[in-house]
């Protein structure tokens, strides 16, 4: 086998830009911080929210794949990340709102090193940015955690999924794993400073494939609709409020 050297994608970037870059690759400090954070997170979710998980057998055995769910709480990304087995959590990145998690350097450092988040800037993420994330997902063998609604629900009811998920997986063999979170909105709704003790459950569905769906705007919309239907089905269907 021919050996090829490739520098890290974020090689040479200053610290501030590196933390906020979608090119960021985990280093030793990140691996240690993320590992410790995950252990604490799993203990917290088990003790404070009595987290229950169904459908772990539906997770693909290896990356790349995308994990999606309904979104009503800051607990959502933490719960999905904590549910992943260690072999997958080490290569899992949460796609997080840049305006919230990467605006200030201390918060950006925590989001990057502990949560392993990558920034998505809502007002200026272009199709080229999504294409780069898609390339990273495929070439680097990653797991992306994202919420296609785009923002947390203020009521607990699911909103329509946006087509960005389609730009990541259309015309590819990257599976999308639908999930449904119940109780997270009640435990930590938007506008509340700290979570409260409420039970949280996670249901993981069978992976979806979109290799035959065109990588264009119409295909992206079709994928978003299919993903939304799969997540709603895990929650019992309809536009019900979750965890309220």
ZILIN-V932544 format. One record per backbone hydrogen bond with DSSP energy under -1.0 kcal/mol. NH is the residue of the N-H (numbers start at 1). CO is the residue of the C=O. Records with the same first field share a line. If there is no record, write none. Layout:
NH->CO ; CO
//
This chain:
11->8
13->10
18->14
19->15
20->16
21->18
24->21
31->27
32->28
33->29
34->30
35->31
36->32
37->33
38->34
39->35
40->36
41->37
42->38
43->39
44->40
45->41
46->42
47->43
48->44
49->45
51->45
52->200
54->202
58->55
59->56
65->142
66->175
67->144
68->177
76->73
79->75
80->76
81->77
82->78
83->79
88->85
89->85
90->86
91->88
92->89
93->143
94->116
95->145
96->118
98->120
101->97
102->98
108->104
109->105
110->106
111->107
112->108
113->109
114->110
115->110
117->111
118->94
120->96
130->126
131->127
132->128
133->129
134->130
135->131
136->132
137->133
138->134
139->135
140->136
142->137
143->91
144->65
145->93
146->67
150->147
153->71
162->148
167->163
169->165
170->166
171->210
172->169
176->208
177->66
179->68
180->203
182->201
187->183
188->184
192->189
196->187
198->196
200->49
201->182
202->52
203->180
204->54
205->178
208->176
213->210
216->214
220->216
221->217
222->218
223->219
224->220
225->221
226->222
227->223
228->224
229->225
230->226
231->227
232->228
233->229
234->230
235->231
236->233
237->232
242->156
//
